[in-house]
Amino acid sequence: MTAHSISLLEGTVTASIGTAYDYNDKPGNEILYFYQSMKLGPGPFTFSDTLNIFTAIGCDTAAEVTNEEFTHGTASLSLCTKYVNMILAQHFNHKNVSDFNPCGFAFLANTHSFHLSDWPLGRMADGKDTSDVAIEGVVKNETCEQAKANTSADACGINTNCTYSENGQGYRCICNEEFEGNPYLEQGCQNIDECNYPERYPCEGKCKNTIGRYKCHCPFGKYGNGEKGCHRLGGIIIISGKYPLHFIKTL
């Protein structure tokens, strides 16, 4: 397993793992295969059941994934619209398909990166085929309420929020809105200086950073909301020899 990226915001790790496969010769005999077996250990990590899809590709190909408690399977199935009296004489027979489908594959894949077009029926197994998977992590198998009740053991730092994994096991930490960083460190979530990111936090006038947000004032001679857009003031200038300069605006 090779880890590619870590998302603290989503509480996920993206990693690549080898795909299971079997290879059949011309007569349809299985001559090469690889069964994937992997354990994430007793820690707080699980293969995401919301971000991954379990897939089997190939003619007469079925696959199953198991853990210590459950077995899940996947396969292709075609049905007739009318009743047909027939007997299934044999199965897992690749004799008639080996010319165009010599290999069958089975793997877990992240739905964000999986493309069926990358796996044509004629694809050959070379032992280097991999798929990206999403692994979810949680802090503890507790509720947010339990974590907040025991502040000494709460894994979330300041300026954070407690949230639940989509797998429904345990809780995770995320930085509050307008903060960024590592929510699992005591001072890990730091205030974002919005003025340094005008593409994300637009400001037409003068930008001022504050804790948890920012302020934007329209420049002199304009009015409105500096974040959404400023408008020019219309007006006339009156000059008097006895009095100071006056500016009268007309909207």
SERO-4910 file (N, C-alpha, C, O; in steps of 0.05 Angstrom, whole numbers):
BEGIN
 pado doro    nc1    nc2    nc3   cac1   cac2   cac3    cc1    cc2    cc3    oc1    oc2    oc3
  Met    A     17    -24      0      0      0      0     18     25      0     37     27     15
  Thr    A     11     44    -17     25     69    -19      6     92    -15    -13     95    -30
  Ala    A     11    109      5     -7    132     10      0    155     -8     24    161    -12
  His    A    -20    167    -20    -16    190    -39    -22    217    -26     -7    236    -30
  Ser    A    -44    218    -11    -52    244      0    -67    239     26    -79    218     30
  Ile    A    -67    260     43    -81    260     68    -99    285     70    -89    307     65
  Ser    A   -124    281     76   -142    304     79   -152    305    108   -167    289    117
  Leu    A   -141    325    123   -150    329    150   -179    338    151   -194    331    170
  Leu    A   -187    353    131   -215    363    130   -235    340    128   -255    340    142
  Glu    A   -229    321    110   -247    299    106   -240    275    123   -256    256    125
  Gly    A   -217    275    136   -209    253    153   -203    228    137   -210    206    145
  Thr    A   -191    231    113   -186    209     95   -157    208     86   -143    228     86
  Val    A   -149    184     79   -123    179     67   -128    165     40   -143    145     39
  Thr    A   -116    175     19   -119    162     -7    -93    145    -12    -71    156    -11
  Ala    A    -97    120    -18    -74    102    -22    -80     83    -45   -103     80    -53
  Ser    A    -59     72    -57    -62     54    -79    -55     25    -69    -36     21    -54
  Ile    A    -72      6    -78    -67    -22    -71    -69    -39    -96    -81    -31   -116
  Gly    A    -56    -62    -95    -56    -80   -118    -83    -92   -123    -98    -97   -104
  Thr    A    -90    -97   -148   -116   -109   -155   -114   -139   -156    -93   -150   -165
  Ala    A   -135   -153   -148   -136   -182   -151   -142   -189   -180   -157   -174   -193
  Tyr    A   -131   -211   -189   -136   -218   -217   -132   -248   -221   -120   -261   -204
  Asp    A   -142   -258   -243   -135   -285   -252   -131   -284   -282   -144   -269   -297
  Tyr    A   -113   -301   -292   -106   -302   -320   -111   -330   -330   -103   -350   -318
  Asn    A   -124   -332   -353   -131   -358   -365   -119   -362   -392   -117   -343   -408
  Asp    A   -110   -386   -398    -98   -392   -423   -119   -397   -444   -143   -395   -438
  Lys    A   -111   -405   -469   -130   -409   -491   -152   -429   -484   -175   -425   -490
  Pro    A   -145   -452   -472   -165   -472   -465   -183   -463   -443   -203   -476   -437
  Gly    A   -177   -441   -430   -193   -430   -409   -184   -439   -381   -200   -436   -362
  Asn    A   -160   -449   -378   -150   -457   -352   -137   -434   -338   -122   -418   -350
  Glu    A   -142   -432   -312   -130   -411   -296   -100   -418   -292    -94   -439   -280
  Ile    A    -82   -401   -301    -54   -408   -298    -39   -387   -281    -16   -392   -272
  Leu    A    -52   -365   -275    -39   -345   -258    -61   -329   -244    -81   -322   -255
  Tyr    A    -56   -323   -218    -76   -308   -203    -62   -293   -180    -40   -300   -172
  Phe    A    -76   -274   -170    -67   -259   -146    -92   -251   -130   -110   -238   -140
  Tyr    A    -92   -260   -105   -114   -253    -87   -104   -232    -67    -85   -237    -53
  Gln    A   -117   -210    -67   -109   -188    -49   -118   -193    -21   -141   -200    -16
  Ser    A   -100   -189     -2   -106   -192     26    -93   -169     41    -69   -165     38
  Met    A   -108   -155     57    -97   -131     70   -111   -127     97   -135   -130     99
  Lys    A    -95   -118    117   -106   -111    142    -97    -83    150    -74    -76    147
  Leu    A   -116    -67    159   -109    -40    168   -101    -39    198    -95    -18    208
  Gly    A   -102    -62    211    -94    -63    239   -116    -55    258   -138    -49    249
  Pro    A   -110    -55    284   -131    -50    304   -136    -20    308   -153    -13    325
  Gly    A   -123     -3    293   -126     26    296   -153     37    287   -171     21    280
  Pro    A   -156     63    285   -182     75    279   -187     79    249   -201     97    241
  Phe    A   -174     62    232   -177     65    203   -194     43    191   -192     20    199
  Thr    A   -211     51    172   -228     32    157   -229     40    128   -227     64    122
  Phe    A   -234     21    111   -239     27     83   -267     40     81   -287     30     92
  Ser    A   -268     63     69   -293     78     68   -315     63     52   -309     54     30
  Asp    A   -338     60     64   -360     47     49   -378     67     35   -397     59     22
  Thr    A   -371     93     36   -386    113     21   -369    125     -2   -381    135    -21
  Leu    A   -343    124     -1   -326    135    -21   -315    114    -40   -305    121    -62
  Asn    A   -316     88    -33   -305     67    -49   -327     50    -62   -350     50    -52
  Ile    A   -320     37    -84   -338     19    -97   -323     -7   -102   -301     -7   -111
  Phe    A   -336    -30    -96   -324    -56   -100   -333    -66   -128   -356    -67   -134
  Thr    A   -313    -73   -144   -318    -78   -172   -305   -104   -181   -283   -110   -173
  Ala    A   -320   -119   -198   -309   -142   -212   -312   -138   -242   -333   -129   -251
  Ile    A   -291   -143   -258   -292   -139   -286   -283   -165   -301   -262   -176   -294
  Gly    A   -299   -174   -320   -292   -197   -335   -316   -215   -340   -336   -213   -326
  Cys    A   -314   -232   -361   -335   -251   -367   -333   -275   -347   -311   -285   -341
  Asp    A   -356   -283   -338   -357   -306   -319   -339   -300   -295   -324   -318   -286
  Thr    A   -340   -276   -285   -323   -267   -263   -340   -259   -239   -359   -243   -242
  Ala    A   -334   -269   -216   -347   -261   -191   -325   -255   -171   -303   -266   -172
  Ala    A   -332   -238   -152   -312   -230   -132   -326   -226   -105   -350   -221   -104
  Glu    A   -311   -229    -84   -321   -224    -57   -300   -212    -40   -276   -216    -43
  Val    A   -309   -195    -21   -291   -183     -2   -301   -190     26   -325   -189     31
  Thr    A   -283   -198     43   -291   -208     69   -275   -194     91   -253   -184     87
  Asn    A   -287   -194    115   -272   -187    139   -279   -208    160   -289   -229    153
  Glu    A   -274   -203    184   -278   -223    205   -308   -228    211   -315   -248    223
  Glu    A   -325   -209    201   -354   -212    208   -372   -216    184   -391   -231    185
  Phe    A   -365   -203    161   -383   -203    139   -369   -211    113   -344   -209    111
  Thr    A   -385   -220     93   -375   -225     66   -393   -210     47   -418   -212     48
  His    A   -381   -195     29   -396   -180      8   -385   -189    -19   -362   -194    -22
  Gly    A   -403   -190    -39   -395   -200    -65   -405   -182    -87   -422   -164    -83
  Thr    A   -394   -186   -111   -403   -171   -134   -398   -188   -159   -380   -204   -160
  Ala    A   -416   -185   -179   -414   -201   -203   -431   -188   -224   -449   -171   -218
  Ser    A   -427   -196   -249   -444   -188   -271   -466   -209   -275   -461   -233   -273
  Leu    A   -491   -199   -281   -513   -218   -284   -531   -208   -307   -538   -185   -307
  Ser    A   -538   -226   -325   -557   -220   -346   -582   -237   -343   -580   -261   -336
  Leu    A   -605   -226   -348   -630   -240   -344   -647   -239   -370   -645   -220   -385
  Cys    A   -662   -261   -374   -680   -262   -397   -707   -250   -389   -716   -254   -366
  Thr    A   -721   -237   -408   -747   -226   -402   -769   -247   -402   -791   -243   -392
  Lys    A   -763   -270   -415   -782   -292   -416   -770   -317   -403   -745   -319   -402
  Tyr    A   -787   -335   -395   -777   -360   -382   -764   -377   -403   -774   -382   -425
  Val    A   -740   -387   -397   -725   -404   -414   -717   -429   -399   -705   -427   -377
  Asn    A   -724   -452   -409   -718   -477   -396   -689   -485   -403   -684   -493   -426
  Met    A   -671   -483   -384   -643   -489   -390   -630   -499   -365   -639   -496   -342
  Ile    A   -607   -512   -369   -591   -523   -347   -563   -511   -348   -551   -511   -369
  Leu    A   -554   -502   -325   -527   -491   -323   -508   -515   -319   -506   -526   -298
  Ala    A   -494   -522   -341   -477   -545   -340   -450   -540   -327   -439   -558   -315
  Gln    A   -440   -516   -330   -414   -510   -318   -412   -480   -314   -426   -464   -327
  His    A   -394   -473   -296   -389   -444   -291   -359   -440   -287   -344   -460   -285
  Phe    A   -351   -415   -286   -323   -409   -285   -308   -423   -308   -286   -433   -304
  Asn    A   -319   -422   -331   -307   -434   -355   -300   -412   -374   -318   -399   -386
  His    A   -275   -407   -378   -266   -384   -395   -258   -393   -423   -245   -378   -438
  Lys    A   -265   -418   -431   -255   -428   -456   -264   -412   -480   -249   -407   -499
  Asn    A   -289   -402   -479   -300   -388   -502   -296   -358   -501   -305   -344   -519
  Val    A   -283   -348   -481   -279   -319   -479   -250   -311   -476   -243   -287   -476
  Ser    A   -232   -330   -475   -204   -324   -469   -191   -308   -491   -171   -294   -486
  Asp    A   -202   -309   -516   -190   -293   -538   -193   -263   -533   -175   -248   -539
  Phe    A   -216   -255   -523   -221   -226   -520   -222   -218   -490   -222   -194   -484
  Asn    A   -222   -237   -472   -223   -231   -444   -206   -251   -428   -217   -269   -414
  Pro    A   -180   -249   -430   -162   -269   -417   -161   -265   -387   -153   -284   -373
  Cys    A   -168   -242   -377   -163   -237   -348   -189   -226   -335   -205   -212   -347
  Gly    A   -192   -233   -310   -213   -222   -293   -200   -206   -271   -180   -214   -260
  Phe    A   -213   -184   -263   -202   -166   -242   -223   -161   -221   -247   -162   -226
  Ala    A   -213   -157   -197   -231   -149   -174   -215   -130   -157   -192   -134   -150
  Phe    A   -228   -108   -149   -214    -88   -133   -234    -69   -120   -257    -67   -127
  Leu    A   -224    -56    -99   -238    -34    -86   -226     -9    -98   -202     -6   -100
  Ala    A   -244     11   -105   -234     35   -118   -249     60   -108   -273     58   -103
  Asn    A   -235     82   -106   -247    107    -99   -264    117   -123   -255    118   -145
  Thr    A   -289    123   -117   -307    131   -139   -299    157   -152   -307    162   -175
  His    A   -282    173   -139   -273    198   -151   -252    194   -172   -249    211   -190
  Ser    A   -238    172   -171   -216    167   -190   -220    143   -208   -205    139   -227
  Phe    A   -241    127   -202   -246    103   -218   -259    110   -245   -279    124   -245
  His    A   -248     98   -266   -260    102   -293   -262     74   -306   -242     61   -310
  Leu    A   -286     66   -312   -290     39   -324   -275     37   -351   -267     15   -358
  Ser    A   -272     59   -365   -259     58   -391   -229     50   -389   -217     41   -408
  Asp    A   -218     52   -365   -190     43   -360   -187     13   -358   -165      3   -357
  Trp    A   -210     -1   -358   -209    -30   -353   -225    -44   -376   -246    -56   -370
  Pro    A   -214    -44   -400   -228    -59   -422   -225    -89   -418   -208    -98   -403
  Leu    A   -243   -104   -430   -243   -133   -427   -217   -146   -436   -209   -167   -426
  Gly    A   -203   -133   -456   -178   -144   -466   -154   -137   -450   -132   -145   -457
  Arg    A   -157   -123   -428   -134   -115   -412   -120   -139   -400   -132   -158   -390
  Met    A    -93   -139   -402    -76   -160   -392    -67   -153   -364    -60   -130   -358
  Ala    A    -66   -173   -347    -55   -169   -320    -25   -171   -320    -14   -190   -331
  Asp    A    -11   -151   -309     18   -152   -308     29   -152   -280     53   -150   -276
  Gly    A     11   -155   -260     20   -155   -232     26   -128   -221     33   -126   -197
  Lys    A     23   -107   -237     28    -80   -228      3    -63   -227      4    -39   -221
  Asp    A    -20    -75   -233    -45    -60   -233    -52    -52   -205    -51    -68   -186
  Thr    A    -60    -27   -202    -68    -16   -176    -94      0   -179   -102      8   -201
  Ser    A   -106      5   -156   -129     23   -155   -126     41   -130   -115     32   -110
  Asp    A   -137     65   -132   -137     83   -109   -161     77    -92   -183     74   -101
  Val    A   -156     77    -66   -178     72    -46   -178     95    -26   -157    107    -20
  Ala    A   -201    100    -14   -204    120      7   -206    106     34   -222     88     37
  Ile    A   -189    114     52   -188    102     79   -196    124     98   -184    145     99
  Glu    A   -217    119    114   -226    138    133   -214    132    161   -211    109    169
  Gly    A   -209    154    175   -198    152    202   -215    167    222   -225    189    215
  Val    A   -217    157    246   -231    171    267   -213    172    291   -192    157    292
  Val    A   -220    188    311   -203    190    335   -208    167    354   -191    152    360
  Lys    A   -233    166    363   -241    145    381   -270    136    374   -284    151    361
  Asn    A   -277    113    383   -304    103    379   -322    115    401   -333    100    417
  Glu    A   -324    141    401   -341    156    420   -358    176    406   -354    182    382
  Thr    A   -378    187    420   -394    208    409   -380    235    415   -363    237    432
  Cys    A   -389    256    401   -378    283    406   -385    291    435   -369    305    448
  Glu    A   -408    284    444   -416    291    471   -398    278    492   -390    291    511
  Gln    A   -391    253    488   -373    239    506   -345    252    506   -332    255    527
  Ala    A   -336    260    482   -310    272    480   -309    299    494   -290    306    508
  Lys    A   -330    316    491   -331    342    503   -333    340    533   -324    358    548
  Ala    A   -346    319    543   -350    315    572   -323    309    586   -320    315    609
  Asn    A   -305    297    571   -278    291    583   -257    307    568   -244    297    550
  Thr    A   -255    333    575   -237    351    561   -208    343    561   -193    349    542
  Ser    A   -200    329    582   -172    321    583   -165    300    562   -142    297    555
  Ala    A   -185    285    553   -180    264    533   -190    272    506   -188    256    487
  Asp    A   -202    295    503   -213    304    477   -190    309    458   -171    324    464
  Ala    A   -191    297    435   -169    299    415   -170    325    399   -150    331    386
  Cys    A   -191    340    400   -194    364    385   -181    388    399   -185    392    423
  Gly    A   -166    404    384   -154    428    396   -174    451    397   -198    447    394
  Ile    A   -163    475    402   -181    499    403   -188    508    375   -174    501    355
  Asn    A   -209    523    373   -220    533    347   -227    509    328   -222    511    304
  Thr    A   -238    488    340   -245    465    324   -274    457    329   -288    468    347
  Asn    A   -283    439    313   -310    428    316   -309    398    314   -293    387    299
  Cys    A   -326    385    329   -328    356    328   -349    347    308   -371    358    307
  Thr    A   -342    327    292   -360    317    272   -358    287    270   -339    275    281
  Tyr    A   -376    274    257   -377    245    255   -368    235    228   -371    248    208
  Ser    A   -356    211    228   -348    198    203   -373    189    189   -393    181    201
  Glu    A   -372    189    162   -395    179    146   -398    149    150   -420    139    145
  Asn    A   -378    135    159   -380    107    165   -396    102    191   -403     80    197
  Gly    A   -400    124    207   -415    121    231   -400    109    254   -411     99    274
  Gln    A   -373    111    253   -357     99    274   -338    121    285   -320    130    272
  Gly    A   -344    130    310   -326    149    323   -330    177    312   -347    183    296
  Tyr    A   -312    195    322   -314    223    314   -288    233    302   -267    221    306
  Arg    A   -290    256    288   -266    269    277   -267    298    284   -287    308    294
  Cys    A   -244    311    280   -242    340    286   -237    356    261   -223    347    243
  Ile    A   -250    379    259   -245    397    237   -242    425    248   -253    432    269
  Cys    A   -227    442    233   -223    470    242   -250    485    238   -265    479    219
  Asn    A   -254    504    255   -278    521    252   -276    537    226   -254    539    214
  Glu    A   -298    547    217   -299    564    193   -280    588    196   -280    600    217
  Glu    A   -265    594    176   -246    616    175   -220    610    191   -204    627    197
  Phe    A   -217    584    198   -192    575    210   -181    552    193   -197    538    180
  Glu    A   -155    547    194   -143    525    179   -119    514    194   -108    528    211
  Gly    A   -112    489    187    -89    477    201    -96    448    210   -114    436    198
  Asn    A    -81    439    229    -85    412    240   -103    413    265    -94    423    286
  Pro    A   -127    403    263   -146    405    285   -139    387    309   -151    390    330
  Tyr    A   -120    370    305   -113    351    327    -90    361    344    -83    348    364
  Leu    A    -79    385    337    -59    398    354    -73    419    371    -93    431    363
  Glu    A    -62    424    395    -75    443    413    -78    471    400   -100    483    403
  Gln    A    -58    480    387    -59    506    373    -58    502    343    -48    519    328
  Gly    A    -68    480    333    -65    473    305    -82    489    286    -73    493    263
  Cys    A   -105    498    294   -123    513    277   -118    543    281   -124    554    302
  Gln    A   -107    555    261   -100    584    262   -119    600    245   -130    591    225
  Asn    A   -122    625    254   -140    643    239   -129    648    211   -106    653    207
  Ile    A   -147    648    192   -140    653    164   -139    683    160   -158    697    166
  Asp    A   -117    693    149   -115    721    142   -128    724    114   -115    721     94
  Glu    A   -154    730    114   -169    731     89   -157    751     69   -161    749     45
  Cys    A   -144    772     80   -134    793     62   -112    783     44   -106    795     24
  Asn    A   -100    760     51    -79    748     35    -90    730     13    -74    720     -4
  Tyr    A   -116    726     13   -128    708     -7   -151    722    -21   -174    715    -18
  Pro    A   -145    743    -37   -167    758    -50   -184    742    -69   -207    749    -75
  Glu    A   -173    720    -80   -189    703    -98   -210    688    -83   -231    681    -95
  Arg    A   -206    682    -58   -226    669    -41   -243    688    -25   -266    683    -20
  Tyr    A   -231    710    -17   -245    730     -1   -243    757    -14   -225    773     -8
  Pro    A   -260    763    -33   -258    788    -49   -262    813    -32   -277    813    -13
  Cys    A   -247    833    -39   -249    859    -26   -241    881    -45   -218    882    -54
  Glu    A   -260    898    -52   -254    920    -71   -240    943    -58   -226    958    -72
  Gly    A   -243    946    -32   -232    969    -18   -209    962      0   -191    948     -8
  Lys    A   -211    971     25   -190    966     45   -197    942     61   -218    941     74
  Cys    A   -180    922     61   -185    897     75   -171    897    103   -148    906    105
  Lys    A   -186    888    123   -176    887    150   -182    859    161   -205    851    163
  Asn    A   -161    845    169   -165    818    180   -173    820    209   -163    836    225
  Thr    A   -193    803    217   -202    800    244   -203    771    251   -201    754    233
  Ile    A   -206    764    277   -207    736    285   -233    723    275   -255    731    282
  Gly    A   -230    703    258   -252    688    249   -267    700    225   -285    688    214
  Arg    A   -258    724    215   -271    736    192   -253    759    183   -230    761    190
  Tyr    A   -265    776    165   -250    800    156   -270    822    150   -294    817    146
  Lys    A   -259    847    149   -276    870    143   -265    883    118   -241    884    113
  Cys    A   -283    893    102   -276    906     77   -291    931     73   -316    931     71
  His    A   -277    954     73   -290    980     70   -285    991     42   -263    988     31
  Cys    A   -306   1002     31   -303   1014      4   -283   1037      5   -281   1051     25
  Pro    A   -268   1041    -17   -249   1064    -17   -263   1091    -17   -287   1093    -22
  Phe    A   -248   1111    -12   -259   1139    -11   -272   1146    -37   -261   1141    -59
  Gly    A   -296   1157    -36   -310   1164    -60   -329   1143    -70   -342   1147    -90
  Lys    A   -331   1120    -56   -349   1099    -64   -365   1090    -39   -357   1095    -17
  Tyr    A   -387   1076    -44   -404   1066    -23   -413   1038    -30   -411   1029    -53
  Gly    A   -424   1023    -10   -434    996    -15   -420    976      2   -407    982     22
  Asn    A   -422    950     -6   -410    928      8   -383    922     -6   -383    913    -29
  Gly    A   -361    926      8   -335    922     -5   -330    893    -14   -314    889    -32
  Glu    A   -344    874     -2   -340    846     -9   -356    839    -35   -348    821    -50
  Lys    A   -378    853    -40   -395    847    -63   -392    867    -85   -399    861   -108
  Gly    A   -383    891    -78   -380    911    -99   -386    939    -89   -405    943    -74
  Cys    A   -369    958    -97   -373    986    -89   -383   1003   -112   -378    996   -136
  His    A   -396   1025   -106   -407   1042   -127   -398   1071   -122   -394   1079    -99
  Arg    A   -394   1085   -144   -384   1113   -142   -407   1131   -132   -430   1126   -137
  Leu    A   -398   1152   -118   -417   1172   -109   -420   1193   -130   -400   1202   -142
  Gly    A   -445   1202   -135   -449   1225   -153   -451   1250   -136   -460   1248   -113
  Gly    A   -444   1274   -146   -446   1297   -130   -437   1322   -144   -428   1322   -167
  Ile    A   -439   1345   -130   -430   1371   -140   -412   1383   -119   -414   1378    -95
  Ile    A   -394   1400   -127   -376   1414   -109   -383   1444   -109   -386   1456   -130
  Ile    A   -387   1455    -85   -393   1483    -82   -369   1497    -69   -361   1488    -47
  Ile    A   -359   1518    -81   -336   1532    -70   -345   1560    -62   -358   1574    -78
  Ser    A   -339   1568    -38   -346   1594    -27   -321   1607    -16   -305   1594     -3
  Gly    A   -318   1633    -21   -295   1647    -10   -296   1650     20   -275   1654     32
  Lys    A   -320   1650     31   -322   1654     60   -322   1628     76   -316   1628    100
  Tyr    A   -329   1606     63   -332   1581     78   -313   1559     66   -304   1561     43
  Pro    A   -308   1539     82   -292   1516     72   -306   1502     49   -329   1507     43
  Leu    A   -290   1485     36   -300   1469     14   -322   1450     24   -318   1436     44
  His    A   -344   1448     10   -365   1430     17   -370   1410     -6   -368   1417    -30
  Phe    A   -376   1386      1   -383   1365    -19   -411   1355    -13   -417   1345      8
  Ile    A   -428   1359    -32   -456   1350    -29   -460   1327    -48   -457   1329    -72
  Lys    A   -467   1303    -37   -470   1279    -53   -499   1276    -62   -518   1282    -47
  Thr    A   -502   1266    -85   -529   1259    -95   -528   1230   -105   -512   1224   -122
  Leu    A   -545   1213    -94   -544   1185   -100   -562   1179   -124   -564   1156   -132
***
